Amino acid sequence: MPLSNSKDLKLAVLIDADNVPYSNVKGMMEEIAKFGTPTTKRIYADWTKPNSNGWKGVLLEHAITPIQQYSYTIGKNSSDSALIIDAMDLLYSGKLDGFCIVSSDSDFTRLAIRLRESGMKVIGIGEKKTPNSFIVACDRFIYIEVLDGAIQKKKPKTAVATDAKKPVEKPAEKALHKIDKQTIELIEATIEDIEDDDGWAFLGDVGNLIVKKKPEFDPRNYGFSKLTPMLKSLTDILEIDERESDKKGIKHVYVRLRFN
């Protein structure tokens, strides 16, 4: 669910290399393209360290400018300060509509708040371990784990054997188990907030409002590619109505709560 008028947004992409494996960069840049055009792309790290090997080809492929930042003190991440200073310089340049901050570090919470106070759209990308303070400071937050190219942890063999013994569930039952109760309540409350007199709510409006309430909401977190199949799986609690639009082949999807 991209931000409104996202195709016109000029974005600065600022990456904290300490929090992102280089194997995730391709999927990450493809995701950012959904929100706008990245006019500035910078990545911050101490490139003299041995663990920076492997980055060169990725940075060249995606035209990302590496910013050298020496670690002056053990245990302190000086890259954070460099990223924040650059972000403020870019903000005052007046050439941008938004920022994409790639990190799992709560140190960028105040930066995200400050940028939004100045009218900037702020998209965060980080791991699921990212502190909630940084997540809610962004307009939208995306977990790296759901992006193409993300390194997925393999399940232990014992877990596979255990799953094989479970009884086969219907699609709706699987979805209800996969989607936590808190998220289901969020969906229900959001539909109620914008429903018409007959209880119907336009799916696009539902999705936009959910993200405003919970910036990290993403159907991919629950195993669905988009919001429509996610809500269609919840047949026990929701009704779906697909209506013809003015454009041939395009349907508008509406959803309402199913009352028993």
Accessible surface in RSA format (square Angstrom, percent):
REM  Atomic radii and reference values for relative SASA: ProtOr
REM  Chains: A
REM  Algorithm: Lee & Richards
REM  Probe-radius: 1.40
REM  Slices: 20
REM RES _ NUM      All-atoms   Total-Side   Main-Chain    Non-polar    All polar
REM                ABS   REL    ABS   REL    ABS   REL    ABS   REL    ABS   REL
RES MET A   1    58.50  30.3  23.38  15.5  35.12  83.6  28.89  24.6  29.61  39.2
RES PRO A   2    64.90  47.3  54.55  49.7  10.35  37.6  54.55  45.0  10.35  64.3
RES LEU A   3    26.40  14.7  18.91  13.5   7.48  18.8  22.64  15.9   3.76  10.1
RES SER A   4    84.87  71.7  64.47  86.0  20.40  47.0  42.96  91.5  41.91  58.7
RES ASN A   5   123.41  85.1 101.82  98.4  21.60  52.0  26.89  64.7  96.52  93.3
RES SER A   6     6.77   5.7   4.83   6.5   1.94   4.5   0.00   0.0   6.77   9.5
RES LYS A   7   147.46  71.9 130.49  80.1  16.98  40.4  98.37  88.5  49.10  52.3
RES ASP A   8   113.99  79.8  94.88  94.4  19.11  45.2  34.24  80.6  79.75  79.5
RES LEU A   9    20.54  11.4  20.07  14.4   0.47   1.2  20.07  14.1   0.47   1.3
RES LYS A  10   108.76  53.1 108.76  66.7   0.00   0.0  51.65  46.5  57.11  60.8
RES LEU A  11     0.00   0.0   0.00   0.0   0.00   0.0   0.00   0.0   0.00   0.0
RES ALA A  12     0.00   0.0   0.00   0.0   0.00   0.0   0.00   0.0   0.00   0.0
RES VAL A  13     0.02   0.0   0.02   0.0   0.00   0.0   0.02   0.0   0.00   0.0
RES LEU A  14     0.00   0.0   0.00   0.0   0.00   0.0   0.00   0.0   0.00   0.0
RES ILE A  15     0.00   0.0   0.00   0.0   0.00   0.0   0.00   0.0   0.00   0.0
RES ASP A  16     0.91   0.6   0.83   0.8   0.07   0.2   0.91   2.1   0.00   0.0
RES ALA A  17    12.38  11.4   2.90   4.5   9.48  21.6   3.02   4.3   9.36  24.8
RES ASP A  18    95.38  66.8  58.00  57.7  37.38  88.4  25.47  59.9  69.91  69.7
RES ASN A  19    25.57  17.6  18.85  18.2   6.72  16.2   6.17  14.8  19.40  18.8
RES VAL A  20     6.00   4.0   0.17   0.2   5.83  14.0   1.35   1.2   4.65  12.6
RES PRO A  21    52.35  38.2  40.44  36.9  11.90  43.3  51.80  42.8   0.55   3.4
RES TYR A  22    98.87  46.2  95.38  54.3   3.49   9.1  52.01  39.1  46.86  57.8
RES SER A  23    50.70  42.8  31.60  42.2  19.10  44.0  40.28  85.8  10.42  14.6
RES ASN A  24     3.89   2.7   3.70   3.6   0.19   0.5   0.29   0.7   3.59   3.5
RES VAL A  25     0.00   0.0   0.00   0.0   0.00   0.0   0.00   0.0   0.00   0.0
RES LYS A  26   113.35  55.3 111.99  68.7   1.36   3.2  82.09  73.9  31.26  33.3
RES GLY A  27     4.82   5.9   0.00   N/A   4.82   5.9   1.14   3.1   3.68   8.3
RES MET A  28     0.12   0.1   0.12   0.1   0.00   0.0   0.12   0.1   0.00   0.0
RES MET A  29    17.31   9.0  12.92   8.6   4.39  10.4  13.52  11.5   3.78   5.0
RES GLU A  30    81.71  46.9  72.14  54.6   9.57  22.8  46.23  89.4  35.48  29.0
RES GLU A  31     7.90   4.5   6.94   5.2   0.97   2.3   0.69   1.3   7.21   5.9
RES ILE A  32     0.46   0.3   0.46   0.3   0.00   0.0   0.46   0.3   0.00   0.0
RES ALA A  33    53.12  48.8  44.46  68.6   8.66  19.7  44.76  63.0   8.36  22.1
RES LYS A  34    92.59  45.2  91.24  56.0   1.34   3.2  61.86  55.7  30.72  32.7
RES PHE A  35     2.88   1.4   2.88   1.8   0.00   0.0   2.88   1.7   0.00   0.0
RES GLY A  36     5.78   7.1   0.00   N/A   5.78   7.1   2.02   5.5   3.77   8.4
RES THR A  37    75.98  54.0  74.43  75.5   1.55   3.7  49.16  66.0  26.82  40.5
RES PRO A  38    31.07  22.6  21.31  19.4   9.76  35.5  21.31  17.6   9.76  60.6
RES THR A  39    75.64  53.8  38.01  38.5  37.63  89.7  42.38  56.9  33.26  50.3
RES THR A  40    27.49  19.5  23.50  23.8   3.99   9.5  11.32  15.2  16.16  24.4
RES LYS A  41    45.91  22.4  38.50  23.6   7.41  17.6  11.80  10.6  34.11  36.3
RES ARG A  42    64.20  27.0  64.20  32.7   0.00   0.0   2.99   4.1  61.22  37.1
RES ILE A  43     0.00   0.0   0.00   0.0   0.00   0.0   0.00   0.0   0.00   0.0
RES TYR A  44     0.23   0.1   0.23   0.1   0.00   0.0   0.23   0.2   0.00   0.0
RES ALA A  45     7.92   7.3   7.51  11.6   0.41   0.9   7.92  11.1   0.00   0.0
RES ASP A  46    19.36  13.6  12.12  12.1   7.24  17.1   2.59   6.1  16.77  16.7
RES TRP A  47    51.22  20.6  34.44  16.7  16.77  39.4  34.60  18.5  16.61  26.9
RES THR A  48    94.30  67.1  58.71  59.5  35.59  84.8  55.84  75.0  38.46  58.1
RES LYS A  49    91.41  44.6  87.23  53.5   4.18  10.0  44.65  40.2  46.77  49.8
RES PRO A  50   113.22  82.5 100.82  91.9  12.40  45.1 109.03  90.0   4.19  26.0
RES ASN A  51   121.15  83.5  91.83  88.7  29.32  70.6  47.27 113.8  73.88  71.4
RES SER A  52    19.23  16.2  11.40  15.2   7.82  18.0   6.36  13.5  12.87  18.0
RES ASN A  53   114.64  79.1 100.13  96.8  14.51  34.9  36.06  86.8  78.58  76.0
RES GLY A  54    41.30  50.9   0.00   N/A  41.30  50.9  24.49  67.2  16.82  37.7
RES TRP A  55    15.47   6.2  15.47   7.5   0.00   0.0   2.92   1.6  12.55  20.4
RES LYS A  56   160.56  78.3 152.41  93.5   8.15  19.4 100.58  90.5  59.97  63.9
RES GLY A  57    47.08  58.1   0.00   N/A  47.08  58.1  36.93 101.3  10.15  22.7
RES VAL A  58    25.79  17.0  24.82  22.5   0.97   2.3  25.13  21.8   0.66   1.8
RES LEU A  59    13.22   7.4  11.94   8.5   1.28   3.2  12.19   8.6   1.03   2.8
RES LEU A  60   132.61  73.9 110.82  79.3  21.79  54.8 113.05  79.4  19.56  52.6
RES GLU A  61   118.26  67.9  81.54  61.7  36.72  87.4  42.33  81.9  75.93  62.0
RES HIS A  62    29.17  15.9  23.04  16.0   6.13  15.7  16.69  17.2  12.48  14.5
RES ALA A  63    73.03  67.1  51.48  79.4  21.55  49.0  63.38  89.2   9.65  25.6
RES ILE A  64     6.57   3.7   0.00   0.0   6.57  15.8   0.49   0.4   6.08  16.5
RES THR A  65    72.55  51.6  69.65  70.6   2.90   6.9  41.16  55.3  31.39  47.4
RES PRO A  66    67.29  49.0  52.97  48.3  14.32  52.1  52.97  43.7  14.32  89.0
RES ILE A  67    46.10  26.2  44.69  33.3   1.41   3.4  46.10  33.2   0.00   0.0
RES GLN A  68    66.13  37.0  44.45  32.5  21.68  51.6  41.48  88.3  24.65  18.7
RES GLN A  69    31.18  17.4  29.37  21.5   1.81   4.3   1.35   2.9  29.84  22.6
RES TYR A  70   117.09  54.7 116.74  66.4   0.34   0.9  78.63  59.1  38.46  47.4
RES SER A  71    51.12  43.2  26.15  34.9  24.97  57.5  16.11  34.3  35.01  49.0
RES TYR A  72   168.00  78.4 130.83  74.4  37.17  96.7 102.55  77.1  65.45  80.7
RES THR A  73    78.89  56.1  72.77  73.8   6.12  14.6  49.85  67.0  29.04  43.9
RES ILE A  74   179.24 102.0 154.64 115.2  24.60  59.3 160.56 115.6  18.68  50.7
RES GLY A  75    79.51  98.1   0.00   N/A  79.51  98.1  41.02 112.6  38.49  86.2
RES LYS A  76   148.30  72.3 138.29  84.9  10.01  23.8  83.38  75.1  64.92  69.2
RES ASN A  77    54.42  37.5  33.02  31.9  21.40  51.5  27.81  66.9  26.61  25.7
RES SER A  78    21.53  18.2  14.62  19.5   6.91  15.9  19.10  40.7   2.43   3.4
RES SER A  79     5.41   4.6   4.80   6.4   0.61   1.4   0.76   1.6   4.65   6.5
RES ASP A  80    10.07   7.1   9.92   9.9   0.15   0.4   8.74  20.6   1.33   1.3
RES SER A  81    62.61  52.9  59.66  79.6   2.95   6.8  27.78  59.2  34.83  48.8
RES ALA A  82    15.24  14.0   9.11  14.1   6.14  14.0  14.36  20.2   0.89   2.3
RES LEU A  83     0.50   0.3   0.50   0.4   0.00   0.0   0.50   0.4   0.00   0.0
RES ILE A  84    55.74  31.7  55.74  41.5   0.00   0.0  55.74  40.1   0.00   0.0
RES ILE A  85   107.35  61.1 104.27  77.7   3.08   7.4 107.14  77.2   0.21   0.6
RES ASP A  86    28.01  19.6  27.97  27.8   0.04   0.1   0.17   0.4  27.85  27.8
RES ALA A  87     0.02   0.0   0.02   0.0   0.00   0.0   0.02   0.0   0.00   0.0
RES MET A  88    39.98  20.7  39.98  26.5   0.00   0.0  37.33  31.7   2.65   3.5
RES ASP A  89    90.71  63.5  80.33  80.0  10.38  24.5  26.72  62.9  63.99  63.8
RES LEU A  90    21.45  11.9  20.65  14.8   0.80   2.0  21.21  14.9   0.24   0.6
RES LEU A  91    17.78   9.9   8.15   5.8   9.62  24.2   8.76   6.2   9.02  24.3
RES TYR A  92   150.77  70.4 119.29  67.9  31.48  81.9 103.35  77.7  47.43  58.5
RES SER A  93    53.17  44.9  22.08  29.5  31.09  71.6  32.74  69.7  20.43  28.6
RES GLY A  94    66.96  82.6   0.00   N/A  66.96  82.6  33.49  91.9  33.47  75.0
RES LYS A  95   157.64  76.9 144.09  88.4  13.55  32.3  96.70  87.0  60.94  64.9
RES LEU A  96    16.75   9.3   5.25   3.8  11.51  28.9   5.85   4.1  10.90  29.3
RES ASP A  97    54.61  38.3  49.24  49.0   5.38  12.7   9.38  22.1  45.24  45.1
RES GLY A  98     0.00   0.0   0.00   N/A   0.00   0.0   0.00   0.0   0.00   0.0
RES PHE A  99     0.03   0.0   0.03   0.0   0.00   0.0   0.03   0.0   0.00   0.0
RES CYS A 100     0.00   0.0   0.00   0.0   0.00   0.0   0.00   0.0   0.00   0.0
RES ILE A 101     0.00   0.0   0.00   0.0   0.00   0.0   0.00   0.0   0.00   0.0
RES VAL A 102     0.01   0.0   0.01   0.0   0.00   0.0   0.01   0.0   0.00   0.0
RES SER A 103     0.27   0.2   0.00   0.0   0.27   0.6   0.27   0.6   0.00   0.0
RES SER A 104     8.65   7.3   0.25   0.3   8.40  19.3   0.25   0.5   8.40  11.8
RES ASP A 105    33.46  23.4  28.13  28.0   5.33  12.6   9.95  23.4  23.51  23.4
RES SER A 106    46.33  39.2  38.09  50.8   8.24  19.0   9.10  19.4  37.23  52.2
RES ASP A 107    87.75  61.5  68.53  68.2  19.22  45.5  18.65  43.9  69.10  68.9
RES PHE A 108     0.09   0.0   0.09   0.1   0.00   0.0   0.09   0.1   0.00   0.0
RES THR A 109    23.65  16.8  23.65  24.0   0.00   0.0  23.36  31.4   0.29   0.4
RES ARG A 110   140.46  59.0 138.55  70.6   1.91   4.6  80.12 109.5  60.34  36.6
RES LEU A 111     7.83   4.4   1.84   1.3   5.99  15.0   6.06   4.3   1.77   4.8
RES ALA A 112     0.00   0.0   0.00   0.0   0.00   0.0   0.00   0.0   0.00   0.0
RES ILE A 113    67.35  38.3  65.62  48.9   1.73   4.2  67.05  48.3   0.30   0.8
RES ARG A 114    72.49  30.4  72.49  37.0   0.00   0.0  21.76  29.7  50.73  30.7
RES LEU A 115     0.00   0.0   0.00   0.0   0.00   0.0   0.00   0.0   0.00   0.0
RES ARG A 116    95.63  40.2  79.87  40.7  15.76  37.5  17.00  23.2  78.64  47.7
RES GLU A 117   116.91  67.1  76.02  57.5  40.89  97.4  44.61  86.3  72.30  59.0
RES SER A 118    46.41  39.2  14.26  19.0  32.15  74.1  20.39  43.4  26.02  36.4
RES GLY A 119    60.07  74.1   0.00   N/A  60.07  74.1  36.09  99.0  23.98  53.7
RES MET A 120    30.52  15.8  25.85  17.1   4.66  11.1  25.71  21.9   4.81   6.4
RES LYS A 121    80.81  39.4  80.81  49.6   0.00   0.0  31.57  28.4  49.24  52.5
RES VAL A 122     0.00   0.0   0.00   0.0   0.00   0.0   0.00   0.0   0.00   0.0
RES ILE A 123     0.22   0.1   0.22   0.2   0.00   0.0   0.22   0.2   0.00   0.0
RES GLY A 124     0.00   0.0   0.00   N/A   0.00   0.0   0.00   0.0   0.00   0.0
RES ILE A 125     0.16   0.1   0.16   0.1   0.00   0.0   0.16   0.1   0.00   0.0
RES GLY A 126     0.25   0.3   0.00   N/A   0.25   0.3   0.25   0.7   0.00   0.0
RES GLU A 127    44.34  25.5  44.34  33.5   0.00   0.0   5.96  11.5  38.38  31.3
RES LYS A 128   109.38  53.4  88.64  54.4  20.73  49.4  49.69  44.7  59.69  63.6
RES LYS A 129   148.95  72.7 116.54  71.5  32.40  77.2  78.69  70.8  70.26  74.8
RES THR A 130     8.19   5.8   0.00   0.0   8.19  19.5   0.00   0.0   8.19  12.4
RES PRO A 131    53.03  38.7  42.54  38.8  10.49  38.1  53.03  43.8   0.00   0.0
RES ASN A 132    93.02  64.1  84.56  81.7   8.46  20.4  34.97  84.2  58.05  56.1
RES SER A 133    54.76  46.3  43.65  58.3  11.11  25.6  43.40  92.4  11.36  15.9
RES PHE A 134     0.00   0.0   0.00   0.0   0.00   0.0   0.00   0.0   0.00   0.0
RES ILE A 135     6.22   3.5   6.22   4.6   0.00   0.0   6.22   4.5   0.00   0.0
RES VAL A 136    76.78  50.5  62.42  56.5  14.36  34.6  62.42  54.2  14.36  38.9
RES ALA A 137     7.06   6.5   0.98   1.5   6.08  13.8   6.75   9.5   0.31   0.8
RES CYS A 138     0.74   0.6   0.00   0.0   0.74   1.7   0.00   0.0   0.74   0.8
RES ASP A 139    26.01  18.2  18.41  18.3   7.61  18.0   6.08  14.3  19.93  19.9
RES ARG A 140     4.16   1.7   4.16   2.1   0.00   0.0   0.05   0.1   4.11   2.5
RES PHE A 141     0.00   0.0   0.00   0.0   0.00   0.0   0.00   0.0   0.00   0.0
RES ILE A 142     0.38   0.2   0.23   0.2   0.15   0.4   0.38   0.3   0.00   0.0
RES TYR A 143    28.17  13.1  27.78  15.8   0.39   1.0  10.19   7.7  17.97  22.2
RES ILE A 144     5.65   3.2   5.65   4.2   0.00   0.0   5.65   4.1   0.00   0.0
RES GLU A 145    52.18  30.0  48.57  36.7   3.60   8.6  32.79  63.4  19.39  15.8
RES VAL A 146    29.42  19.4   7.25   6.6  22.16  53.4  14.87  12.9  14.55  39.5
RES LEU A 147     7.59   4.2   2.09   1.5   5.50  13.8   2.85   2.0   4.74  12.7
RES ASP A 148   110.11  77.1  99.88  99.4  10.23  24.2  29.96  70.5  80.16  79.9
RES GLY A 149    53.68  66.2   0.00   N/A  53.68  66.2  33.64  92.3  20.04  44.9
RES ALA A 150    14.88  13.7   1.47   2.3  13.41  30.5   1.47   2.1  13.41  35.5
RES ILE A 151   119.38  67.9  97.98  73.0  21.40  51.6 103.61  74.6  15.77  42.8
RES GLN A 152   118.50  66.3  99.62  72.8  18.88  45.0  54.14 115.2  64.36  48.8
RES LYS A 153   199.48  97.3 170.75 104.8  28.73  68.4 119.26 107.3  80.23  85.5
RES LYS A 154   196.86  96.0 165.88 101.8  30.98  73.8 114.93 103.4  81.93  87.3
RES LYS A 155   140.80  68.7 119.10  73.1  21.70  51.7  77.30  69.6  63.50  67.6
RES PRO A 156    86.49  63.0  74.38  67.8  12.11  44.0  86.49  71.4   0.00   0.0
RES LYS A 157   185.53  90.5 176.47 108.3   9.06  21.6 120.64 108.6  64.90  69.1
RES THR A 158   103.52  73.6  98.17  99.5   5.36  12.8  86.43 116.1  17.09  25.8
RES ALA A 159    31.36  28.8  24.99  38.6   6.37  14.5  31.29  44.1   0.07   0.2
RES VAL A 160    86.25  56.8  84.64  76.6   1.61   3.9  85.58  74.4   0.68   1.8
RES ALA A 161    55.72  51.2  46.47  71.7   9.25  21.0  54.09  76.2   1.63   4.3
RES THR A 162    78.11  55.6  75.49  76.5   2.62   6.2  53.50  71.9  24.61  37.2
RES ASP A 163    61.83  43.3  50.98  50.7  10.85  25.6  26.46  62.3  35.37  35.3
RES ALA A 164    84.74  77.9  45.56  70.3  39.18  89.1  59.10  83.2  25.64  67.9
RES LYS A 165   176.66  86.2 144.90  88.9  31.77  75.6  95.18  85.7  81.49  86.8
RES LYS A 166   132.22  64.5 116.73  71.6  15.48  36.9  69.39  62.5  62.83  66.9
RES PRO A 167   113.63  82.8  96.45  87.9  17.18  62.5 108.39  89.5   5.24  32.6
RES VAL A 168   146.64  96.5 112.89 102.2  33.75  81.3 118.26 102.8  28.38  77.0
RES GLU A 169    55.05  31.6  47.90  36.2   7.15  17.0  16.01  31.0  39.04  31.9
RES LYS A 170   144.59  70.5 141.05  86.5   3.54   8.4  86.49  77.9  58.10  61.9
RES PRO A 171   108.06  78.8 101.91  92.9   6.16  22.4 105.30  86.9   2.77  17.2
RES ALA A 172    17.55  16.1  15.23  23.5   2.32   5.3  15.63  22.0   1.92   5.1
RES GLU A 173    73.37  42.1  72.15  54.6   1.23   2.9  24.06  46.5  49.32  40.3
RES LYS A 174   108.18  52.8 104.80  64.3   3.38   8.0  52.62  47.4  55.56  59.2
RES ALA A 175     2.86   2.6   1.18   1.8   1.68   3.8   2.48   3.5   0.38   1.0
RES LEU A 176    50.40  28.1  38.31  27.4  12.08  30.4  38.31  26.9  12.08  32.5
RES HIS A 177   132.68  72.5 100.71  70.0  31.97  81.8  69.89  72.0  62.79  73.1
RES LYS A 178   110.12  53.7  84.75  52.0  25.38  60.4  57.03  51.3  53.09  56.6
RES ILE A 179     1.52   0.9   0.00   0.0   1.52   3.7   0.00   0.0   1.52   4.1
RES ASP A 180    64.69  45.3  55.67  55.4   9.02  21.3  48.64 114.5  16.06  16.0
RES LYS A 181   157.24  76.7 148.26  91.0   8.97  21.4  93.44  84.1  63.79  67.9
RES GLN A 182   132.81  74.3 127.97  93.5   4.84  11.5  38.00  80.9  94.81  71.9
RES THR A 183     0.17   0.1   0.00   0.0   0.17   0.4   0.17   0.2   0.00   0.0
RES ILE A 184    23.29  13.3  23.29  17.3   0.00   0.0  23.29  16.8   0.00   0.0
RES GLU A 185    84.48  48.5  81.04  61.3   3.44   8.2  33.15  64.1  51.33  41.9
RES LEU A 186    31.01  17.3  24.88  17.8   6.12  15.4  30.07  21.1   0.94   2.5
RES ILE A 187     0.00   0.0   0.00   0.0   0.00   0.0   0.00   0.0   0.00   0.0
RES GLU A 188    51.39  29.5  51.39  38.9   0.00   0.0  10.00  19.4  41.39  33.8
RES ALA A 189    41.83  38.5  39.85  61.5   1.99   4.5  41.34  58.2   0.50   1.3
RES THR A 190     0.00   0.0   0.00   0.0   0.00   0.0   0.00   0.0   0.00   0.0
RES ILE A 191     0.00   0.0   0.00   0.0   0.00   0.0   0.00   0.0   0.00   0.0
RES GLU A 192    93.85  53.9  77.96  59.0  15.90  37.9  19.68  38.1  74.17  60.6
RES ASP A 193    89.46  62.7  53.07  52.8  36.39  86.1  18.88  44.4  70.58  70.4
RES ILE A 194    63.29  36.0  37.76  28.1  25.53  61.5  44.60  32.1  18.69  50.7
RES GLU A 195    69.73  40.0  47.78  36.1  21.95  52.3   6.20  12.0  63.53  51.9
RES ASP A 196    72.71  50.9  56.54  56.3  16.16  38.2  45.41 106.9  27.30  27.2
RES ASP A 197   157.05 110.0 117.94 117.4  39.12  92.5  40.28  94.8 116.77 116.5
RES ASP A 198   102.93  72.1  87.66  87.2  15.27  36.1  17.71  41.7  85.22  85.0
RES GLY A 199    15.10  18.6   0.00   N/A  15.10  18.6  14.61  40.1   0.49   1.1
RES TRP A 200    36.27  14.6  33.20  16.1   3.08   7.2  19.92  10.6  16.36  26.5
RES ALA A 201     2.68   2.5   0.00   0.0   2.68   6.1   2.68   3.8   0.00   0.0
RES PHE A 202    70.58  35.3  66.09  40.9   4.49  11.7  66.09  40.1   4.49  12.8
RES LEU A 203    15.86   8.8  15.78  11.3   0.09   0.2  15.78  11.1   0.09   0.2
RES GLY A 204    33.06  40.8   0.00   N/A  33.06  40.8  30.12  82.7   2.93   6.6
RES ASP A 205    74.06  51.9  70.43  70.1   3.63   8.6  13.59  32.0  60.47  60.3
RES VAL A 206     0.00   0.0   0.00   0.0   0.00   0.0   0.00   0.0   0.00   0.0
RES GLY A 207     0.00   0.0   0.00   N/A   0.00   0.0   0.00   0.0   0.00   0.0
RES ASN A 208    65.20  45.0  61.63  59.6   3.57   8.6  18.01  43.3  47.19  45.6
RES LEU A 209    43.50  24.2  42.40  30.3   1.10   2.8  43.19  30.3   0.31   0.8
RES ILE A 210     0.00   0.0   0.00   0.0   0.00   0.0   0.00   0.0   0.00   0.0
RES VAL A 211    10.04   6.6  10.04   9.1   0.00   0.0  10.04   8.7   0.00   0.0
RES LYS A 212   162.41  79.2 132.09  81.0  30.33  72.2  81.25  73.1  81.16  86.5
RES LYS A 213    86.25  42.1  49.52  30.4  36.73  87.4  51.91  46.7  34.34  36.6
RES LYS A 214    46.05  22.5  45.03  27.6   1.02   2.4  32.03  28.8  14.02  14.9
RES PRO A 215     9.69   7.1   9.69   8.8   0.00   0.0   9.69   8.0   0.00   0.0
RES GLU A 216    22.53  12.9  22.28  16.9   0.26   0.6   4.25   8.2  18.28  14.9
RES PHE A 217     0.60   0.3   0.00   0.0   0.60   1.5   0.60   0.4   0.00   0.0
RES ASP A 218     3.16   2.2   3.16   3.1   0.00   0.0   0.29   0.7   2.87   2.9
RES PRO A 219     7.38   5.4   7.38   6.7   0.00   0.0   7.38   6.1   0.00   0.0
RES ARG A 220    57.66  24.2  44.70  22.8  12.96  30.8  29.72  40.6  27.94  16.9
RES ASN A 221    38.01  26.2  13.91  13.4  24.10  58.0   9.97  24.0  28.04  27.1
RES TYR A 222    22.00  10.3  19.98  11.4   2.03   5.3  14.30  10.7   7.70   9.5
RES GLY A 223    60.17  74.2   0.00   N/A  60.17  74.2  29.29  80.4  30.88  69.2
RES PHE A 224    33.94  17.0  29.58  18.3   4.36  11.3  33.67  20.4   0.27   0.8
RES SER A 225    88.10  74.4  63.11  84.2  24.99  57.6  48.43 103.1  39.67  55.6
RES LYS A 226   146.87  71.7 143.59  88.1   3.29   7.8  89.16  80.3  57.71  61.5
RES LEU A 227    13.33   7.4   9.57   6.8   3.77   9.5   9.57   6.7   3.77  10.1
RES THR A 228    37.31  26.5  36.20  36.7   1.11   2.7  20.42  27.4  16.89  25.5
RES PRO A 229    53.29  38.8  47.95  43.7   5.33  19.4  50.32  41.5   2.97  18.4
RES MET A 230     0.00   0.0   0.00   0.0   0.00   0.0   0.00   0.0   0.00   0.0
RES LEU A 231     0.79   0.4   0.25   0.2   0.53   1.3   0.25   0.2   0.53   1.4
RES LYS A 232    83.71  40.8  76.42  46.9   7.29  17.3  43.30  39.0  40.41  43.0
RES SER A 233    18.52  15.7   9.28  12.4   9.24  21.3  18.43  39.3   0.09   0.1
RES LEU A 234     0.14   0.1   0.00   0.0   0.14   0.3   0.14   0.1   0.00   0.0
RES THR A 235    70.43  50.1  65.45  66.3   4.99  11.9  56.23  75.5  14.20  21.5
RES ASP A 236    72.32  50.7  61.21  60.9  11.11  26.3  21.21  49.9  51.11  51.0
RES ILE A 237    35.75  20.3  34.26  25.5   1.49   3.6  34.56  24.9   1.19   3.2
RES LEU A 238     2.78   1.5   0.20   0.1   2.58   6.5   0.20   0.1   2.58   6.9
RES GLU A 239    46.49  26.7  45.15  34.2   1.34   3.2   7.58  14.7  38.91  31.8
RES ILE A 240    52.78  30.0  19.72  14.7  33.06  79.7  19.72  14.2  33.06  89.7
RES ASP A 241    47.31  33.1  44.76  44.5   2.55   6.0   8.32  19.6  38.98  38.9
RES GLU A 242    71.95  41.3  47.14  35.7  24.81  59.1  17.33  33.5  54.62  44.6
RES ARG A 243    83.20  34.9  78.70  40.1   4.50  10.7  42.49  58.1  40.71  24.7
RES GLU A 244   128.60  73.8 102.42  77.5  26.18  62.3  62.19 120.3  66.41  54.2
RES SER A 245    26.93  22.8   3.95   5.3  22.98  52.9  10.48  22.3  16.45  23.1
RES ASP A 246   158.88 111.3 119.39 118.8  39.49  93.4  41.69  98.1 117.20 116.9
RES LYS A 247   143.54  70.0 138.12  84.7   5.42  12.9  86.71  78.0  56.83  60.5
RES LYS A 248   207.83 101.4 173.13 106.2  34.69  82.6 125.55 113.0  82.28  87.6
RES GLY A 249    75.38  93.0   0.00   N/A  75.38  93.0  39.83 109.3  35.55  79.6
RES ILE A 250    85.83  48.8  83.28  62.0   2.55   6.1  85.83  61.8   0.00   0.0
RES LYS A 251   105.09  51.3  84.33  51.7  20.76  49.4  35.61  32.1  69.48  74.0
RES HIS A 252    75.87  41.5  74.72  51.9   1.15   2.9  42.87  44.2  33.00  38.4
RES VAL A 253    21.78  14.3  19.61  17.8   2.17   5.2  19.61  17.0   2.17   5.9
RES TYR A 254    49.51  23.1  49.51  28.2   0.00   0.0  15.30  11.5  34.21  42.2
RES VAL A 255     0.00   0.0   0.00   0.0   0.00   0.0   0.00   0.0   0.00   0.0
RES ARG A 256    69.20  29.1  69.20  35.3   0.00   0.0   7.81  10.7  61.39  37.2
RES LEU A 257    16.48   9.2  12.60   9.0   3.87   9.7  12.60   8.9   3.87  10.4
RES ARG A 258   100.12  42.0  87.91  44.8  12.22  29.1  23.66  32.3  76.47  46.3
RES PHE A 259   167.52  83.8 137.89  85.4  29.63  77.1 139.73  84.7  27.79  79.5
RES ASN A 260   178.31 123.0 100.19  96.8  78.12 188.1  70.26 169.1 108.05 104.4
END  Absolute sums over single chains surface
CHAIN  1 A    14698.1      11818.8       2879.3       8272.0       6426.1
END  Absolute sums over all chains
TOTAL         14698.1      11818.8       2879.3       8272.0       6426.1
